[in-house]
Structures are given as C-alpha cells and as structure tokens.
Amino acid sequence: MDLPLIEGRLKLSMLALVREAAPDEAVGIIYNEMAYPLRNISDSPTDHFAMNLADLRELVHLLQIHFDLIDDNVFLWHSHPGGGVGPSRFDMTHKTPLKHHLVVALVDNDLVSTWY
C-alpha cells in the first residue's frame, strides 16, 4: 500500500483537528483518506502525544477495520502545532506498533508533513 498523500479532504480534516487541539499536539489515525482523532493523554500534551490503546481499538471497531488490514491501511499521525518539522527524538523513541507514522507541523497556517 502506498502512503496517502496529505492533500484534499484529508489535509483539510487534519488541519481542522490540529487547529482545534492547539496548543496541544493532536493525535489520530488516517483511514480511507480521512483523519480521525484520538485523545492525547500525555502528561505534557503541548510537547508530546500519547494515546490510550483502548481508544484506538474502539475507533478501529467503529470504523469496521478488519484486523488483517491494519498494517497497510491505518496510519498513525500527530501534530507539532508549534511548527517543529519532522519527528522529534521523543517521537522516534516512542513509536507505536503501527507500521506507518506521520507528523504534521503547522507552519504559516499550513501543514508540512513528514513520514517516519
């Protein structure tokens, strides 16, 4: 599966979620070219993200995503509303078991995306 392009309705949905969560980092998944939010449960949400695996399981269940399709069709994303482009050292050392990770930075009121 190719990584989704961050454009069109996907970009608009992510931009809305990032703006709504700011100054905290937003976190969620991308599925079917749409961004879905998860709660950021980090103790320091303006600097990091953390998610509850039960929330992720519930969202996967609500979206009716079959377990066998998760690796190639579900992408974890989070934001850097302060504009830090690319994953932080913290992001790199705290990757989830999901195969694909994306960080989107809010720069000049637009998103700059980096897969890691």
N, CA, C and O atoms as CSV, one atom per row, in Angstrom:
chain,resi,resn,atom,element,x,y,z
A,1,MET,N,N,0.853,-1.190,0.000
A,1,MET,CA,C,0.000,0.000,0.000
A,1,MET,C,C,0.885,1.235,0.000
A,1,MET,O,O,1.853,1.319,0.757
A,2,ASP,N,N,0.548,2.186,-0.851
A,2,ASP,CA,C,1.254,3.456,-0.879
A,2,ASP,C,C,0.795,4.327,0.278
A,2,ASP,O,O,-0.358,4.259,0.706
A,3,LEU,N,N,1.703,5.137,0.771
A,3,LEU,CA,C,1.347,6.081,1.825
A,3,LEU,C,C,0.416,7.132,1.235
A,3,LEU,O,O,0.630,7.584,0.109
A,4,PRO,N,N,-0.602,7.523,1.972
A,4,PRO,CA,C,-1.543,8.509,1.424
A,4,PRO,C,C,-0.898,9.884,1.264
A,4,PRO,O,O,-0.065,10.293,2.073
A,5,LEU,N,N,-1.294,10.577,0.220
A,5,LEU,CA,C,-0.866,11.954,0.028
A,5,LEU,C,C,-1.672,12.843,0.965
A,5,LEU,O,O,-2.878,12.654,1.126
A,6,ILE,N,N,-1.013,13.799,1.574
A,6,ILE,CA,C,-1.689,14.697,2.502
A,6,ILE,C,C,-2.174,15.897,1.691
A,6,ILE,O,O,-1.511,16.931,1.601
A,7,GLU,N,N,-3.351,15.717,1.110
A,7,GLU,CA,C,-3.941,16.740,0.251
A,7,GLU,C,C,-5.467,16.598,0.282
A,7,GLU,O,O,-5.994,15.645,0.856
A,8,GLY,N,N,-6.158,17.534,-0.328
A,8,GLY,CA,C,-7.611,17.469,-0.439
A,8,GLY,C,C,-8.315,17.370,0.895
A,8,GLY,O,O,-7.948,18.043,1.858
A,9,ARG,N,N,-9.343,16.516,0.946
A,9,ARG,CA,C,-10.168,16.415,2.164
A,9,ARG,C,C,-9.381,15.881,3.349
A,9,ARG,O,O,-9.678,16.233,4.491
A,10,LEU,N,N,-8.371,15.027,3.101
A,10,LEU,CA,C,-7.538,14.532,4.189
A,10,LEU,C,C,-6.774,15.691,4.834
A,10,LEU,O,O,-6.741,15.813,6.059
A,11,LYS,N,N,-6.170,16.529,4.017
A,11,LYS,CA,C,-5.415,17.672,4.545
A,11,LYS,C,C,-6.341,18.623,5.291
A,11,LYS,O,O,-5.994,19.114,6.366
A,12,LEU,N,N,-7.504,18.883,4.736
A,12,LEU,CA,C,-8.460,19.786,5.392
A,12,LEU,C,C,-8.920,19.234,6.735
A,12,LEU,O,O,-9.041,19.980,7.706
A,13,SER,N,N,-9.176,17.932,6.794
A,13,SER,CA,C,-9.624,17.343,8.063
A,13,SER,C,C,-8.495,17.385,9.099
A,13,SER,O,O,-8.745,17.653,10.274
A,14,MET,N,N,-7.268,17.125,8.677
A,14,MET,CA,C,-6.138,17.181,9.609
A,14,MET,C,C,-5.891,18.609,10.086
A,14,MET,O,O,-5.639,18.839,11.268
A,15,LEU,N,N,-5.965,19.557,9.170
A,15,LEU,CA,C,-5.744,20.957,9.533
A,15,LEU,C,C,-6.767,21.408,10.574
A,15,LEU,O,O,-6.417,22.104,11.526
A,16,ALA,N,N,-8.023,21.016,10.398
A,16,ALA,CA,C,-9.064,21.374,11.363
A,16,ALA,C,C,-8.778,20.747,12.731
A,16,ALA,O,O,-8.932,21.411,13.756
A,17,LEU,N,N,-8.367,19.486,12.756
A,17,LEU,CA,C,-8.081,18.807,14.020
A,17,LEU,C,C,-6.856,19.405,14.711
A,17,LEU,O,O,-6.838,19.532,15.935
A,18,VAL,N,N,-5.843,19.769,13.945
A,18,VAL,CA,C,-4.631,20.367,14.511
A,18,VAL,C,C,-4.961,21.727,15.125
A,18,VAL,O,O,-4.539,22.032,16.241
A,19,ARG,N,N,-5.713,22.534,14.393
A,19,ARG,CA,C,-6.089,23.860,14.911
A,19,ARG,C,C,-6.949,23.740,16.160
A,19,ARG,O,O,-6.776,24.506,17.108
A,20,GLU,N,N,-7.872,22.785,16.171
A,20,GLU,CA,C,-8.765,22.595,17.318
A,20,GLU,C,C,-7.991,22.168,18.575
A,20,GLU,O,O,-8.315,22.594,19.683
A,21,ALA,N,N,-6.982,21.335,18.395
A,21,ALA,CA,C,-6.225,20.826,19.542
A,21,ALA,C,C,-5.163,21.807,20.046
A,21,ALA,O,O,-4.778,21.754,21.215
A,22,ALA,N,N,-4.695,22.687,19.186
A,22,ALA,CA,C,-3.605,23.604,19.551
A,22,ALA,C,C,-3.966,24.394,20.800
A,22,ALA,O,O,-5.115,24.812,20.947
A,23,PRO,N,N,-3.033,24.605,21.683
A,23,PRO,CA,C,-1.584,24.427,21.536
A,23,PRO,C,C,-1.105,23.005,21.833
A,23,PRO,O,O,0.095,22.737,21.781
A,24,ASP,N,N,-2.031,22.089,22.143
A,24,ASP,CA,C,-1.639,20.697,22.376
A,24,ASP,C,C,-1.401,19.987,21.049
A,24,ASP,O,O,-1.917,20.396,20.009
A,25,GLU,N,N,-0.616,18.925,21.104
A,25,GLU,CA,C,-0.440,18.078,19.938
A,25,GLU,C,C,-1.714,17.271,19.736
A,25,GLU,O,O,-2.301,16.755,20.687
A,26,ALA,N,N,-2.125,17.175,18.489
A,26,ALA,CA,C,-3.245,16.313,18.125
A,26,ALA,C,C,-2.677,14.947,17.755
A,26,ALA,O,O,-1.523,14.841,17.341
A,27,VAL,N,N,-3.481,13.916,17.905
A,27,VAL,CA,C,-3.077,12.568,17.526
A,27,VAL,C,C,-4.295,11.846,16.977
A,27,VAL,O,O,-5.425,12.108,17.391
A,28,GLY,N,N,-4.059,10.943,16.049
A,28,GLY,CA,C,-5.161,10.185,15.479
A,28,GLY,C,C,-4.670,9.192,14.449
A,28,GLY,O,O,-3.480,8.886,14.365
A,29,ILE,N,N,-5.611,8.699,13.671
A,29,ILE,CA,C,-5.263,7.778,12.592
A,29,ILE,C,C,-5.814,8.315,11.280
A,29,ILE,O,O,-6.756,9.107,11.244
A,30,ILE,N,N,-5.194,7.856,10.214
A,30,ILE,CA,C,-5.685,8.099,8.858
A,30,ILE,C,C,-6.208,6.760,8.356
A,30,ILE,O,O,-5.527,5.738,8.442
A,31,TYR,N,N,-7.426,6.785,7.830
A,31,TYR,CA,C,-8.025,5.593,7.238
A,31,TYR,C,C,-8.950,6.051,6.125
A,31,TYR,O,O,-9.742,6.976,6.306
A,32,ASN,N,N,-8.847,5.409,4.987
A,32,ASN,CA,C,-9.683,5.769,3.831
A,32,ASN,C,C,-9.589,7.260,3.502
A,32,ASN,O,O,-10.599,7.909,3.231
A,33,GLU,N,N,-8.372,7.791,3.529
A,33,GLU,CA,C,-8.106,9.184,3.167
A,33,GLU,C,C,-8.872,10.196,4.018
A,33,GLU,O,O,-9.271,11.260,3.545
A,34,MET,N,N,-9.063,9.833,5.284
A,34,MET,CA,C,-9.713,10.727,6.239
A,34,MET,C,C,-8.970,10.627,7.566
A,34,MET,O,O,-8.518,9.549,7.952
A,35,ALA,N,N,-8.845,11.749,8.259
A,35,ALA,CA,C,-8.186,11.777,9.566
A,35,ALA,C,C,-9.226,11.647,10.668
A,35,ALA,O,O,-10.265,12.306,10.643
A,36,TYR,N,N,-8.929,10.792,11.631
A,36,TYR,CA,C,-9.799,10.579,12.783
A,36,TYR,C,C,-8.998,10.866,14.050
A,36,TYR,O,O,-7.871,10.390,14.188
A,37,PRO,N,N,-9.567,11.638,14.978
A,37,PRO,CA,C,-8.816,11.996,16.187
A,37,PRO,C,C,-8.880,10.924,17.264
A,37,PRO,O,O,-9.829,10.145,17.354
A,38,LEU,N,N,-7.837,10.919,18.071
A,38,LEU,CA,C,-7.790,10.160,19.313
A,38,LEU,C,C,-7.439,11.146,20.423
A,38,LEU,O,O,-6.875,12.206,20.154
A,39,ARG,N,N,-7.765,10.807,21.652
A,39,ARG,CA,C,-7.418,11.682,22.780
A,39,ARG,C,C,-5.912,11.655,23.006
A,39,ARG,O,O,-5.291,10.592,22.989
A,40,ASN,N,N,-5.338,12.823,23.215
A,40,ASN,CA,C,-3.938,12.910,23.611
A,40,ASN,C,C,-3.907,12.849,25.133
A,40,ASN,O,O,-4.318,13.794,25.807
A,41,ILE,N,N,-3.419,11.737,25.671
A,41,ILE,CA,C,-3.419,11.547,27.119
A,41,ILE,C,C,-2.043,11.807,27.736
A,41,ILE,O,O,-1.791,11.400,28.870
A,42,SER,N,N,-1.166,12.468,27.015
A,42,SER,CA,C,0.169,12.783,27.526
A,42,SER,C,C,0.080,13.681,28.751
A,42,SER,O,O,-0.821,14.512,28.857
A,43,ASP,N,N,1.011,13.511,29.667
A,43,ASP,CA,C,1.119,14.402,30.826
A,43,ASP,C,C,1.598,15.788,30.404
A,43,ASP,O,O,1.426,16.759,31.141
A,44,SER,N,N,2.197,15.879,29.221
A,44,SER,CA,C,2.701,17.137,28.686
A,44,SER,C,C,2.228,17.284,27.234
A,44,SER,O,O,3.043,17.228,26.313
A,45,PRO,N,N,0.907,17.474,27.020
A,45,PRO,CA,C,0.343,17.430,25.668
A,45,PRO,C,C,0.809,18.547,24.732
A,45,PRO,O,O,0.645,18.435,23.518
A,46,THR,N,N,1.385,19.618,25.273
A,46,THR,CA,C,1.902,20.657,24.379
A,46,THR,C,C,3.255,20.254,23.797
A,46,THR,O,O,3.710,20.844,22.817
A,47,ASP,N,N,3.903,19.246,24.401
A,47,ASP,CA,C,5.223,18.816,23.940
A,47,ASP,C,C,5.252,17.413,23.346
A,47,ASP,O,O,6.144,17.092,22.561
A,48,HIS,N,N,4.280,16.570,23.714
A,48,HIS,CA,C,4.290,15.170,23.300
A,48,HIS,C,C,2.862,14.671,23.117
A,48,HIS,O,O,1.894,15.323,23.509
A,49,PHE,N,N,2.765,13.503,22.512
A,49,PHE,CA,C,1.460,12.856,22.437
A,49,PHE,C,C,1.574,11.467,23.045
A,49,PHE,O,O,2.639,10.850,23.049
A,50,ALA,N,N,0.472,11.006,23.546
A,50,ALA,CA,C,0.316,9.625,23.991
A,50,ALA,C,C,-1.138,9.278,23.746
A,50,ALA,O,O,-2.013,10.140,23.824
A,51,MET,N,N,-1.389,8.036,23.456
A,51,MET,CA,C,-2.768,7.628,23.218
A,51,MET,C,C,-3.079,6.397,24.034
A,51,MET,O,O,-2.186,5.647,24.430
A,52,ASN,N,N,-4.339,6.205,24.275
A,52,ASN,CA,C,-4.839,5.053,25.000
A,52,ASN,C,C,-5.143,3.961,23.978
A,52,ASN,O,O,-5.918,4.188,23.049
A,53,LEU,N,N,-4.548,2.786,24.135
A,53,LEU,CA,C,-4.775,1.707,23.170
A,53,LEU,C,C,-6.237,1.280,23.122
A,53,LEU,O,O,-6.713,0.830,22.080
A,54,ALA,N,N,-6.957,1.414,24.236
A,54,ALA,CA,C,-8.388,1.090,24.232
A,54,ALA,C,C,-9.144,2.048,23.315
A,54,ALA,O,O,-10.074,1.638,22.621
A,55,ASP,N,N,-8.743,3.335,23.308
A,55,ASP,CA,C,-9.363,4.299,22.391
A,55,ASP,C,C,-9.098,3.909,20.940
A,55,ASP,O,O,-9.994,3.985,20.098
A,56,LEU,N,N,-7.863,3.492,20.649
A,56,LEU,CA,C,-7.518,3.064,19.292
A,56,LEU,C,C,-8.337,1.841,18.889
A,56,LEU,O,O,-8.874,1.786,17.783
A,57,ARG,N,N,-8.432,0.867,19.785
A,57,ARG,CA,C,-9.233,-0.329,19.477
A,57,ARG,C,C,-10.690,0.025,19.212
A,57,ARG,O,O,-11.310,-0.504,18.289
A,58,GLU,N,N,-11.236,0.936,20.039
A,58,GLU,CA,C,-12.630,1.346,19.872
A,58,GLU,C,C,-12.834,2.037,18.524
A,58,GLU,O,O,-13.824,1.771,17.842
A,59,LEU,N,N,-11.914,2.919,18.131
A,59,LEU,CA,C,-12.034,3.605,16.851
A,59,LEU,C,C,-11.926,2.625,15.688
A,59,LEU,O,O,-12.686,2.725,14.725
A,60,VAL,N,N,-11.002,1.689,15.765
A,60,VAL,CA,C,-10.857,0.667,14.717
A,60,VAL,C,C,-12.146,-0.143,14.605
A,60,VAL,O,O,-12.588,-0.473,13.505
A,61,HIS,N,N,-12.744,-0.459,15.755
A,61,HIS,CA,C,-14.005,-1.199,15.760
A,61,HIS,C,C,-15.137,-0.358,15.137
A,61,HIS,O,O,-15.909,-0.864,14.323
A,62,LEU,N,N,-15.229,0.918,15.522
A,62,LEU,CA,C,-16.276,1.794,14.976
A,62,LEU,C,C,-16.155,1.968,13.467
A,62,LEU,O,O,-17.161,2.049,12.762
A,63,LEU,N,N,-14.919,2.025,12.975
A,63,LEU,CA,C,-14.700,2.187,11.539
A,63,LEU,C,C,-14.785,0.860,10.790
A,63,LEU,O,O,-14.658,0.821,9.566
A,64,GLN,N,N,-15.000,-0.219,11.529
A,64,GLN,CA,C,-15.127,-1.562,10.971
A,64,GLN,C,C,-13.907,-1.958,10.139
A,64,GLN,O,O,-14.028,-2.480,9.031
A,65,ILE,N,N,-12.734,-1.694,10.706
A,65,ILE,CA,C,-11.490,-2.053,10.036
A,65,ILE,C,C,-11.121,-3.468,10.469
A,65,ILE,O,O,-10.959,-3.735,11.660
A,66,HIS,N,N,-10.991,-4.362,9.512
A,66,HIS,CA,C,-10.625,-5.736,9.807
A,66,HIS,C,C,-9.171,-5.777,10.269
A,66,HIS,O,O,-8.321,-5.088,9.705
A,67,PHE,N,N,-8.884,-6.575,11.285
A,67,PHE,CA,C,-7.556,-6.659,11.887
A,67,PHE,C,C,-6.456,-6.898,10.848
A,67,PHE,O,O,-5.376,-6.317,10.952
A,68,ASP,N,N,-6.713,-7.734,9.862
A,68,ASP,CA,C,-5.708,-8.058,8.841
A,68,ASP,C,C,-5.362,-6.867,7.958
A,68,ASP,O,O,-4.338,-6.885,7.274
A,69,LEU,N,N,-6.200,-5.829,7.962
A,69,LEU,CA,C,-5.972,-4.677,7.090
A,69,LEU,C,C,-5.255,-3.524,7.785
A,69,LEU,O,O,-4.912,-2.534,7.139
A,70,ILE,N,N,-5.029,-3.636,9.070
A,70,ILE,CA,C,-4.489,-2.509,9.827
A,70,ILE,C,C,-3.100,-2.097,9.349
A,70,ILE,O,O,-2.866,-0.910,9.120
A,71,ASP,N,N,-2.172,-3.040,9.193
A,71,ASP,CA,C,-0.795,-2.680,8.861
A,71,ASP,C,C,-0.655,-1.834,7.606
A,71,ASP,O,O,0.174,-0.925,7.566
A,72,ASP,N,N,-1.442,-2.113,6.592
A,72,ASP,CA,C,-1.295,-1.398,5.324
A,72,ASP,C,C,-2.341,-0.324,5.089
A,72,ASP,O,O,-2.280,0.367,4.072
A,73,ASN,N,N,-3.298,-0.158,5.991
A,73,ASN,CA,C,-4.392,0.782,5.741
A,73,ASN,C,C,-4.656,1.784,6.857
A,73,ASN,O,O,-5.462,2.698,6.684
A,74,VAL,N,N,-3.996,1.629,7.988
A,74,VAL,CA,C,-4.179,2.539,9.119
A,74,VAL,C,C,-2.836,3.193,9.411
A,74,VAL,O,O,-1.827,2.512,9.595
A,75,PHE,N,N,-2.836,4.518,9.450
A,75,PHE,CA,C,-1.615,5.287,9.625
A,75,PHE,C,C,-1.768,6.181,10.853
A,75,PHE,O,O,-2.753,6.909,10.976
A,76,LEU,N,N,-0.803,6.127,11.751
A,76,LEU,CA,C,-0.838,6.980,12.932
A,76,LEU,C,C,-0.274,8.351,12.569
A,76,LEU,O,O,0.743,8.448,11.882
A,77,TRP,N,N,-0.932,9.399,13.028
A,77,TRP,CA,C,-0.414,10.745,12.799
A,77,TRP,C,C,-0.500,11.532,14.098
A,77,TRP,O,O,-1.315,11.238,14.973
A,78,HIS,N,N,0.360,12.537,14.202
A,78,HIS,CA,C,0.246,13.502,15.285
A,78,HIS,C,C,0.793,14.836,14.788
A,78,HIS,O,O,1.450,14.912,13.750
A,79,SER,N,N,0.507,15.878,15.552
A,79,SER,CA,C,0.873,17.217,15.091
A,79,SER,C,C,1.964,17.840,15.947
A,79,SER,O,O,2.186,17.463,17.098
A,80,HIS,N,N,2.624,18.794,15.346
A,80,HIS,CA,C,3.529,19.712,16.035
A,80,HIS,C,C,2.974,21.115,15.779
A,80,HIS,O,O,3.403,21.789,14.842
A,81,PRO,N,N,2.022,21.557,16.609
A,81,PRO,CA,C,1.370,22.844,16.349
A,81,PRO,C,C,2.310,24.036,16.478
A,81,PRO,O,O,2.004,25.126,15.993
A,82,GLY,N,N,3.450,23.835,17.130
A,82,GLY,CA,C,4.433,24.911,17.261
A,82,GLY,C,C,5.333,25.043,16.049
A,82,GLY,O,O,6.185,25.931,16.004
A,83,GLY,N,N,5.157,24.163,15.055
A,83,GLY,CA,C,5.896,24.277,13.808
A,83,GLY,C,C,7.135,23.413,13.697
A,83,GLY,O,O,7.848,23.522,12.699
A,84,GLY,N,N,7.432,22.559,14.666
A,84,GLY,CA,C,8.611,21.694,14.558
A,84,GLY,C,C,8.430,20.668,13.447
A,84,GLY,O,O,7.645,19.729,13.578
A,85,VAL,N,N,9.163,20.857,12.349
A,85,VAL,CA,C,9.022,19.971,11.185
A,85,VAL,C,C,9.785,18.670,11.434
A,85,VAL,O,O,10.927,18.688,11.895
A,86,GLY,N,N,9.160,17.570,11.134
A,86,GLY,CA,C,9.774,16.260,11.286
A,86,GLY,C,C,9.601,15.710,12.690
A,86,GLY,O,O,9.231,16.435,13.613
A,87,PRO,N,N,9.875,14.405,12.842
A,87,PRO,CA,C,9.709,13.776,14.151
A,87,PRO,C,C,10.780,14.238,15.125
A,87,PRO,O,O,11.926,14.473,14.742
A,88,SER,N,N,10.395,14.362,16.377
A,88,SER,CA,C,11.351,14.699,17.425
A,88,SER,C,C,12.078,13.430,17.852
A,88,SER,O,O,11.704,12.323,17.466
A,89,ARG,N,N,13.101,13.607,18.636
A,89,ARG,CA,C,13.820,12.450,19.196
A,89,ARG,C,C,12.835,11.607,20.023
A,89,ARG,O,O,12.868,10.378,19.975
A,90,PHE,N,N,11.954,12.287,20.784
A,90,PHE,CA,C,10.928,11.595,21.571
A,90,PHE,C,C,10.027,10.763,20.654
A,90,PHE,O,O,9.731,9.607,20.956
A,91,ASP,N,N,9.591,11.350,19.532
A,91,ASP,CA,C,8.732,10.626,18.592
A,91,ASP,C,C,9.418,9.354,18.083
A,91,ASP,O,O,8.796,8.296,17.991
A,92,MET,N,N,10.698,9.474,17.755
A,92,MET,CA,C,11.432,8.332,17.203
A,92,MET,C,C,11.612,7.212,18.225
A,92,MET,O,O,11.624,6.036,17.862
A,93,THR,N,N,11.749,7.569,19.484
A,93,THR,CA,C,11.965,6.538,20.501
A,93,THR,C,C,10.665,6.004,21.097
A,93,THR,O,O,10.690,5.050,21.876
A,94,HIS,N,N,9.524,6.610,20.739
A,94,HIS,CA,C,8.235,6.166,21.274
A,94,HIS,C,C,7.261,5.781,20.163
A,94,HIS,O,O,6.060,6.032,20.267
A,95,LYS,N,N,7.781,5.173,19.105
A,95,LYS,CA,C,6.902,4.742,18.014
A,95,LYS,C,C,5.958,3.641,18.521
A,95,LYS,O,O,6.297,2.869,19.418
A,96,THR,N,N,4.791,3.598,17.931
A,96,THR,CA,C,3.803,2.579,18.287
A,96,THR,C,C,4.035,1.330,17.440
A,96,THR,O,O,4.866,1.350,16.533
A,97,PRO,N,N,3.317,0.249,17.719
A,97,PRO,CA,C,3.448,-0.951,16.883
A,97,PRO,C,C,2.892,-0.774,15.461
A,97,PRO,O,O,3.130,-1.615,14.594
A,98,LEU,N,N,2.149,0.324,15.221
A,98,LEU,CA,C,1.649,0.536,13.867
A,98,LEU,C,C,2.826,0.737,12.921
A,98,LEU,O,O,3.867,1.263,13.314
A,99,LYS,N,N,2.655,0.317,11.684
A,99,LYS,CA,C,3.731,0.303,10.700
A,99,LYS,C,C,4.119,1.702,10.210
A,99,LYS,O,O,5.300,1.966,9.989
A,100,HIS,N,N,3.156,2.589,10.040
A,100,HIS,CA,C,3.402,3.897,9.434
A,100,HIS,C,C,3.065,5.023,10.406
A,100,HIS,O,O,2.015,5.006,11.049
A,101,HIS,N,N,3.968,6.006,10.508
A,101,HIS,CA,C,3.791,7.160,11.385
A,101,HIS,C,C,3.995,8.439,10.584
A,101,HIS,O,O,4.842,8.495,9.693
A,102,LEU,N,N,3.215,9.463,10.908
A,102,LEU,CA,C,3.284,10.745,10.225
A,102,LEU,C,C,3.248,11.850,11.263
A,102,LEU,O,O,2.471,11.792,12.216
A,103,VAL,N,N,4.086,12.853,11.078
A,103,VAL,CA,C,3.992,14.058,11.902
A,103,VAL,C,C,3.675,15.207,10.956
A,103,VAL,O,O,4.283,15.345,9.894
A,104,VAL,N,N,2.707,16.029,11.365
A,104,VAL,CA,C,2.353,17.215,10.584
A,104,VAL,C,C,2.634,18.443,11.437
A,104,VAL,O,O,2.149,18.566,12.562
A,105,ALA,N,N,3.423,19.343,10.878
A,105,ALA,CA,C,3.761,20.583,11.571
A,105,ALA,C,C,2.901,21.702,11.015
A,105,ALA,O,O,2.650,21.768,9.811
A,106,LEU,N,N,2.457,22.570,11.891
A,106,LEU,CA,C,1.692,23.740,11.474
A,106,LEU,C,C,2.690,24.881,11.234
A,106,LEU,O,O,3.250,25.442,12.175
A,107,VAL,N,N,2.897,25.208,9.957
A,107,VAL,CA,C,3.855,26.236,9.556
A,107,VAL,C,C,3.133,27.237,8.669
A,107,VAL,O,O,2.572,26.870,7.636
A,108,ASP,N,N,3.147,28.498,9.074
A,108,ASP,CA,C,2.464,29.553,8.310
A,108,ASP,C,C,1.026,29.173,7.991
A,108,ASP,O,O,0.545,29.391,6.879
A,109,ASN,N,N,0.338,28.596,8.991
A,109,ASN,CA,C,-1.070,28.217,8.894
A,109,ASN,C,C,-1.341,27.129,7.846
A,109,ASN,O,O,-2.457,27.002,7.343
A,110,ASP,N,N,-0.305,26.351,7.526
A,110,ASP,CA,C,-0.446,25.235,6.592
A,110,ASP,C,C,0.283,24.026,7.200
A,110,ASP,O,O,1.078,24.180,8.127
A,111,LEU,N,N,0.012,22.839,6.680
A,111,LEU,CA,C,0.639,21.632,7.197
A,111,LEU,C,C,1.860,21.244,6.383
A,111,LEU,O,O,1.835,21.270,5.153
A,112,VAL,N,N,2.929,20.885,7.083
A,112,VAL,CA,C,4.118,20.298,6.476
A,112,VAL,C,C,4.209,18.887,7.047
A,112,VAL,O,O,4.340,18.711,8.259
A,113,SER,N,N,4.141,17.891,6.181
A,113,SER,CA,C,4.070,16.510,6.663
A,113,SER,C,C,5.372,15.758,6.423
A,113,SER,O,O,6.063,15.969,5.426
A,114,THR,N,N,5.689,14.859,7.382
A,114,THR,CA,C,6.882,14.026,7.311
A,114,THR,C,C,6.530,12.624,7.785
A,114,THR,O,O,6.064,12.443,8.910
A,115,TRP,N,N,6.753,11.632,6.930
A,115,TRP,CA,C,6.565,10.226,7.331
A,115,TRP,C,C,7.831,9.762,8.049
A,115,TRP,O,O,8.940,10.143,7.677
A,116,TYR,N,N,7.656,8.955,9.057
A,116,TYR,CA,C,8.828,8.385,9.739
A,116,TYR,C,C,8.553,6.968,10.194
A,116,TYR,O,O,9.424,6.330,10.786
